[in-house]
């Protein structure tokens, strides 16, 4: 961890739980499915569909994985019968990938089937580098029978260019993120400008191939250059979708919507929100910056 990261971690450990909850509230959709659905409805009224993601820790036991599965299935139950465009964000470590990849795959198929019945797409999040092979294998296995399962890649990883060539060849829609796991130079690029360049190269591959791509970023530089790429390649707005986290760069996302570009907002929620919030804040100094800014008196 960097000196900045250690300093941030130390400060966060000293803050009362009530302060963490208040700071994280802007970025979370509550503790329950009902609260998250209310956020999704509010976003829909502003012209933005949502991705709902249940937060939690990596499952170490079948019981925890089963509990996480039930939470995700509750989302599909809530969406069924509505006219909301809601996607489901799924982390495989929460479903047992760490100790039983077969169990995680079985759970994903259950989720995908329930999501298909509710009219939802399932995005399989990409986590630490050590899980990439297992995650992509489960995505491909699920897509043999369920076309509503999609992938996520991280632009910071060295391997992503090769992974993307294979995903594009298989016509698998994908969300592209920079990456948030601080993998170190063994697995990932370290210079921000290199990660940006790789990000744009990855998005270009999807746009040129006509495979739908989710542009998940709050980086105005990347937004500008993705729009330039779309114009240069002559692709329509239905070829891509900007994706942002609840509570971050709200003015930028509103400007994109006003300009006719599709924007989806990821809404994290769940009963494990406090532990998740603390961990994510420690991992992402940028989130802490947004948090501290939001807490300033106006």
URBEL-V776000 format. One line per field, one symbol per residue. ss: DSSP state (a for helix, b for strand, c for the rest). burial: # if it has 24 or more other C-alpha atoms within 12 Angstrom, else .. A space follows every 10 residues. Layout:
BEGIN
ss: ???
burial: ???
END
This chain:
BEGIN
ss: ccaaaaaaaa aaaaccaaaa aaaaaccbcc ccaaaaaaaa aaaaacccbb bbbbcccccc caaaaaaaaa aaaaaaaaac cccccbbbbb caaaaccccc aaaaaaaaaa aaaaaaaacc cbbbccccaa aaaaaaaaaa aaacccccbb bbbbccbcca aaaaaaaaac cccbbbbccc cccccccbcc caaaaaaaaa aaaaaaaaac ccbbbbccca aaaaaaaaaa aaacccaaab bbbbbcccca aaaaaaaacc ccbbbbbbbc ccaaaaaaaa aaacaaaaaa aaaaaccc
burial: .......#.. .#.......# #.######## ###.###### #.##..#### ########## .#.####### #########. ...####### ########.. #.######## ######.### #########. ##.####### ###..##### ########.# #.######.. ########## ###....##. ....##.### ########## #########. .##..##.## ....#.#.## ########## .###.##... ########## ####.##### #####.##.# #.......
END
